[in-house]
Amino acid sequence: MVNLISGTAPPSTPVRGLKGVVLIVACALVLVPFLAVLSTSLADQQQITSSGGYVLFPHDPSFAAYEAIFRGGVVTRATIVSVLLTVVGSGLSIVVVVSIAYSLSRPGSWGQRPLLFIVLFTLLFSAGIIPNYLLIKELGLIDSYWALILPGLTSAFQIIIVRAFFLDVPAEIIDAARIDGANELQILTRVMLPLSKAVVAVVGLFSAVGYWNAYFNAILYINSPEKWPLQLVLRTYVVDNTQVGGDLPGEVMPPQQSLQMAILVVSLVPICLVYPFLQKHFAKGVVLGAVKG
């Protein structure tokens, strides 16, 4: 039977079976590590030792590791810091990116071409670690949360995506708003933003993931351990294999492996919960913003 749309025959049964096997294997490669991390965080020391360090199916699941890390101490504090950085940073990033993109999308705006060239220039070249550190130091932002927010406030890629979307909005809509007496700020907030929910959701998701996963800036700019974000704590305990327990109250502690995996799960859950709500806008926003430049 020939496919009436593409004009080609559908794949044979063995080919479809092979595709199914490849898909199952690919899903297993993604899901099994998540299952191992989650299961190990719920296992006791005996199961972890007998299974060689990682457990796939714990016999007697226990939430003792989660109770321990949320009882107080650096993990709880770092989670709060990461949530605040992500919320504040993502909100400010959306405001800045949308504002710059809108100004660069309006023909005849002051300095449009030089500013657009500067934005595109940053796609190819960056200042580097040392100049960035010296800039943050001269601004007096060392050991400040703003040192974690301001460097990632915007990106040329996001500006280009949003600008391309704004360029696709029919000029008649903007002209009609001007005839009604709307100024540029009113056009942006009342006309452009309601039409650009998808691309704004993409910018918000990119920014949120970036702020949530960022740890390198914290290594460079944050000196006080009480200001560490969760990813830096995760690196300290899991990658550097630092023993968990000195910052956690209580005499009987769960296994170190369970504590480490529990911290890893805590760092994964927020983004995994947010993504499904924005997924419907994700592909649409990227495609709409990439059609026209």
C-alpha positions as CSV (number, residue, x, y, z in Angstrom):
1,M,0.0,0.0,0.0
2,V,1.3,3.4,-1.0
3,N,1.1,6.4,1.3
4,L,-1.2,8.9,-0.5
5,I,0.5,11.9,1.2
6,S,4.2,11.1,0.7
7,G,3.8,8.7,-2.3
8,T,6.0,6.1,-0.6
9,A,5.2,2.7,0.7
10,P,4.9,2.3,4.5
11,P,7.8,0.6,6.3
12,S,7.7,-3.2,6.5
13,T,6.9,-5.1,9.7
14,P,10.6,-5.9,10.5
15,V,11.5,-2.3,10.0
16,R,8.8,-1.1,12.3
17,G,9.8,-3.8,14.8
18,L,13.4,-2.6,14.7
19,K,12.3,1.0,15.2
20,G,10.3,-0.1,18.2
21,V,13.3,-1.9,19.7
22,V,15.5,1.1,19.2
23,L,13.0,3.3,20.8
24,I,12.6,1.0,23.8
25,V,16.4,0.8,24.2
26,A,16.7,4.6,24.0
27,C,14.0,5.1,26.6
28,A,15.7,2.6,28.9
29,L,19.0,4.4,28.6
30,V,17.3,7.5,29.8
31,L,14.9,6.1,32.4
32,V,17.1,3.4,34.1
33,P,19.7,5.9,35.5
34,F,16.8,8.0,36.9
35,L,15.3,4.9,38.4
36,A,18.6,3.9,39.9
37,V,19.1,7.3,41.5
38,L,15.6,7.4,42.9
39,S,15.7,3.8,44.2
40,T,19.1,4.2,45.8
41,S,17.9,7.3,47.7
42,L,15.2,5.0,49.2
43,A,17.4,2.0,50.0
44,D,19.2,1.1,53.2
45,Q,22.9,0.3,53.6
46,Q,22.5,-3.4,53.3
47,Q,20.8,-3.2,49.9
48,I,23.3,-0.6,48.6
49,T,26.2,-2.8,49.6
50,S,24.8,-6.0,48.2
51,S,23.9,-4.4,44.9
52,G,27.3,-2.8,44.4
53,G,26.4,0.8,45.1
54,Y,23.1,1.4,43.2
55,V,19.7,-0.2,43.7
56,L,17.1,-0.5,41.0
57,F,14.2,-2.0,43.1
58,P,14.5,-1.4,46.9
59,H,12.9,-4.0,49.1
60,D,11.8,-1.7,51.9
61,P,11.8,1.9,50.6
62,S,12.5,4.5,53.2
63,F,12.4,8.3,53.1
64,A,14.9,8.7,55.9
65,A,17.4,10.3,53.5
66,Y,15.0,13.0,52.5
67,E,13.9,13.6,56.0
68,A,17.5,14.0,57.0
69,I,18.5,16.6,54.3
70,F,15.3,18.6,54.8
71,R,15.6,18.6,58.6
72,G,17.8,21.7,58.3
73,G,21.3,22.6,57.4
74,V,23.0,23.5,54.1
75,V,20.8,21.4,51.8
76,T,17.6,23.1,52.8
77,R,19.2,26.5,52.7
78,A,20.7,25.8,49.3
79,T,17.4,24.7,47.9
80,I,15.7,27.9,49.0
81,V,18.6,29.9,47.5
82,S,18.3,28.1,44.2
83,V,14.5,28.6,44.0
84,L,14.8,32.3,44.7
85,L,17.7,32.7,42.2
86,T,15.7,30.9,39.5
87,V,12.4,32.8,40.1
88,V,14.1,36.3,40.3
89,G,16.6,35.6,37.5
90,S,14.0,34.1,35.1
91,G,11.6,37.0,35.7
92,L,14.2,39.6,35.1
93,S,15.6,37.7,32.1
94,I,12.2,37.7,30.4
95,V,11.8,41.4,31.0
96,V,15.2,42.3,29.6
97,V,15.1,39.9,26.7
98,V,11.6,41.0,25.6
99,S,12.5,44.7,25.9
100,I,15.7,44.4,23.9
101,A,14.1,42.2,21.2
102,Y,11.2,44.5,20.8
103,S,13.4,47.6,20.4
104,L,15.6,45.8,17.8
105,S,12.5,44.6,15.9
106,R,11.1,48.1,15.3
107,P,12.4,49.6,12.1
108,G,13.8,53.1,12.5
109,S,14.5,52.8,16.2
110,W,17.5,54.6,17.5
111,G,20.8,52.7,17.2
112,Q,19.1,49.5,15.9
113,R,21.8,48.3,13.6
114,P,24.8,49.0,15.9
115,L,23.0,47.4,18.8
116,L,22.0,44.4,16.7
117,F,25.6,44.0,15.6
118,I,26.8,44.0,19.2
119,V,24.2,41.3,20.1
120,L,25.3,39.1,17.2
121,F,29.0,39.8,18.1
122,T,28.5,38.1,21.5
123,L,27.4,34.9,19.7
124,L,31.0,34.5,18.4
125,F,33.1,36.1,21.0
126,S,33.0,36.3,24.8
127,A,35.1,38.3,27.3
128,G,36.4,35.2,29.2
129,I,36.5,34.2,32.8
130,I,39.2,36.6,34.1
131,P,37.6,39.8,32.6
132,N,34.2,38.8,33.8
133,Y,35.6,38.2,37.3
134,L,37.4,41.5,37.3
135,L,34.2,43.2,36.2
136,I,32.1,41.6,39.0
137,K,34.8,42.5,41.5
138,E,34.9,46.2,40.4
139,L,31.1,46.3,40.7
140,G,31.4,45.1,44.3
141,L,29.3,42.0,43.6
142,I,31.7,39.4,45.0
143,D,29.8,37.2,47.5
144,S,26.5,38.7,46.4
145,Y,23.5,36.9,44.9
146,W,23.5,39.5,42.1
147,A,26.8,38.0,40.9
148,L,24.8,34.9,40.1
149,I,21.8,36.7,38.5
150,L,23.3,39.5,36.3
151,P,25.8,37.5,34.2
152,G,23.1,35.2,32.9
153,L,20.4,37.9,32.6
154,T,20.2,37.7,28.8
155,S,21.7,35.9,25.9
156,A,22.0,36.7,22.2
157,F,20.3,33.5,21.2
158,Q,17.2,34.4,23.2
159,I,17.1,37.9,21.9
160,I,17.3,36.7,18.3
161,I,14.5,34.2,18.8
162,V,12.2,36.8,20.3
163,R,13.1,39.5,17.8
164,A,12.4,37.1,14.9
165,F,9.0,36.4,16.4
166,F,8.2,40.1,16.8
167,L,9.2,40.7,13.1
168,D,6.6,38.2,12.1
169,V,3.8,40.1,13.7
170,P,1.8,41.9,10.9
171,A,2.5,45.6,10.8
172,E,-1.2,46.3,10.4
173,I,-1.8,45.2,14.0
174,I,0.8,47.6,15.3
175,D,-0.4,50.4,13.1
176,A,-4.0,49.9,14.4
177,A,-2.7,50.1,18.0
178,R,-1.0,53.4,17.1
179,I,-4.1,54.8,15.6
180,D,-5.9,54.0,18.8
181,G,-3.4,56.1,20.7
182,A,-1.1,53.4,22.1
183,N,2.5,54.2,22.8
184,E,5.4,51.8,22.4
185,L,5.1,50.5,25.9
186,Q,1.4,49.8,25.5
187,I,2.0,48.1,22.2
188,L,4.5,45.8,23.8
189,T,2.5,44.9,26.9
190,R,-1.0,44.9,25.4
191,V,-0.4,43.7,21.8
192,M,2.9,41.9,21.4
193,L,3.1,40.0,24.7
194,P,-0.4,38.4,24.4
195,L,0.6,37.2,20.9
196,S,4.0,35.9,22.0
197,K,3.1,33.6,25.0
198,A,4.8,30.7,23.3
199,V,8.2,32.4,22.7
200,V,8.1,34.0,26.1
201,A,7.6,30.6,27.6
202,V,10.6,29.3,25.7
203,V,12.7,32.2,27.1
204,G,11.4,31.6,30.6
205,L,12.2,27.8,30.4
206,F,15.7,28.4,29.0
207,S,16.4,31.0,31.7
208,A,15.0,28.9,34.5
209,V,17.0,25.8,33.5
210,G,20.1,27.9,33.2
211,Y,19.7,29.5,36.6
212,W,18.8,26.3,38.3
213,N,21.7,24.3,36.9
214,A,24.3,27.0,37.2
215,Y,27.1,26.3,39.7
216,F,30.3,27.7,38.0
217,N,29.5,31.3,38.8
218,A,28.9,30.4,42.4
219,I,32.4,28.8,42.5
220,L,33.9,32.0,41.2
221,Y,31.9,34.7,43.0
222,I,30.5,33.2,46.2
223,N,32.8,32.9,49.2
224,S,30.2,32.2,51.9
225,P,29.0,28.6,52.1
226,E,25.6,29.7,53.4
227,K,25.0,31.4,50.1
228,W,25.7,28.4,48.0
229,P,23.0,27.3,45.5
230,L,21.9,23.7,45.4
231,Q,24.0,22.7,42.4
232,L,27.2,23.8,44.2
233,V,26.1,21.7,47.2
234,L,25.4,18.8,44.9
235,R,28.8,19.1,43.3
236,T,30.4,19.2,46.7
237,Y,28.6,16.1,48.0
238,V,28.3,14.0,44.9
239,V,31.2,14.9,42.6
240,D,33.8,15.7,45.3
241,N,32.4,12.8,47.4
242,T,32.3,15.0,50.6
243,Q,30.6,13.2,53.5
244,V,27.1,14.3,54.2
245,G,26.2,14.6,57.9
246,G,28.1,17.4,59.5
247,D,25.5,19.9,58.6
248,L,22.5,17.6,59.4
249,P,21.2,17.3,62.9
250,G,20.5,13.9,64.4
251,E,22.6,11.0,65.6
252,V,21.6,8.1,63.3
253,M,22.2,9.1,59.6
254,P,21.0,7.2,56.5
255,P,23.7,5.8,54.2
256,Q,25.9,8.3,52.5
257,Q,25.0,7.0,49.1
258,S,21.3,7.4,49.9
259,L,21.9,11.0,51.1
260,Q,23.8,11.8,47.9
261,M,21.2,10.4,45.7
262,A,18.4,12.2,47.6
263,I,20.2,15.5,47.0
264,L,20.4,14.6,43.3
265,V,16.7,13.9,43.2
266,V,15.9,17.1,44.9
267,S,17.9,19.0,42.3
268,L,16.1,17.2,39.4
269,V,12.5,17.4,40.5
270,P,11.7,21.1,40.1
271,I,12.7,21.3,36.5
272,C,11.0,18.0,35.7
273,L,7.8,19.4,37.3
274,V,7.9,22.7,35.4
275,Y,8.8,21.4,32.0
276,P,5.5,19.5,31.2
277,F,3.5,22.7,31.7
278,L,5.7,24.6,29.2
279,Q,6.3,21.8,26.8
280,K,3.3,22.6,24.6
281,H,4.8,26.1,24.0
282,F,8.4,24.9,23.6
283,A,8.5,23.5,20.1
284,K,6.0,26.2,18.8
285,G,8.0,29.0,20.3
286,V,11.4,27.9,18.9
287,V,9.9,27.3,15.4
288,L,8.1,30.6,15.3
289,G,11.1,32.5,16.5
290,A,13.4,30.8,14.0
291,V,11.5,31.2,10.8
292,K,12.5,34.8,10.1
293,G,15.6,36.7,11.1
